[in-house]
Amino acid sequence: MFTLPDLPYKYNALEPFIDEQTMVLHHDKHHQAYIDNLNKALETHPELQEKTIEQLLADTNSLPEDIKQTVINNGGGHMNHSMFWEIMCASSESGSPEEKLLQEINSTFGSLDKFKEEFTNKALALFGSGWVFLIKDSTGKLALKRHSFQNNPISDGNTPIMGLDVWEHAYYLKYKNVRKDYVAAWWNVVNWKKVSENFEKAS
Ligand code: MN3
């Protein structure tokens, strides 16, 4: 059985950039629903219940047909949101990328500012609901990937380093339809220490 991880900070910790009410709904309702639906799907396949979320999503072709899409959607929702909470923090603790990650960002994207600009443009150009990820591919290269719905990079053989939720439920209460303002605000609460750790772990 998968369970909802606690937020690593208070619901109001990301104010004023991400508001408390959005965090409560997003974590307690949306994330919980992905977990409930995932657990329900796995009830009919007890042999899969011992697997980690990474194992389930890394090889989606091996999932039983009757629950395959449910696991991709809701297991993806669980994995994506678990990472999302972790790679954010209070703006006062946001920090900056650690040396190795910064070097890799510079050599891949030109500079940290260029990286942020490219990431932001991908988030703004994503049609409908989905995520933008910084990933490390199987050859060790950094890249930006857009994924619709809750599809996770791990299913394509890539390792997610950081991801931004651009579903409307992530920002509509505070930012209404203005995704641009949400994305601009979000950069203030990126937990660069955690992102750097994810990069190191993927190395
Ligand atoms: Mn979400």
Boltz pocket constraint, residues with backbone or C-beta under 6 A from the ligand:
constraints:
  - pocket:
      binder: B
      contacts: [[A, 26], [A, 30], [A, 81], [A, 165], [A, 167], [A, 169], [A, 170]]
      max_distance: 6.0
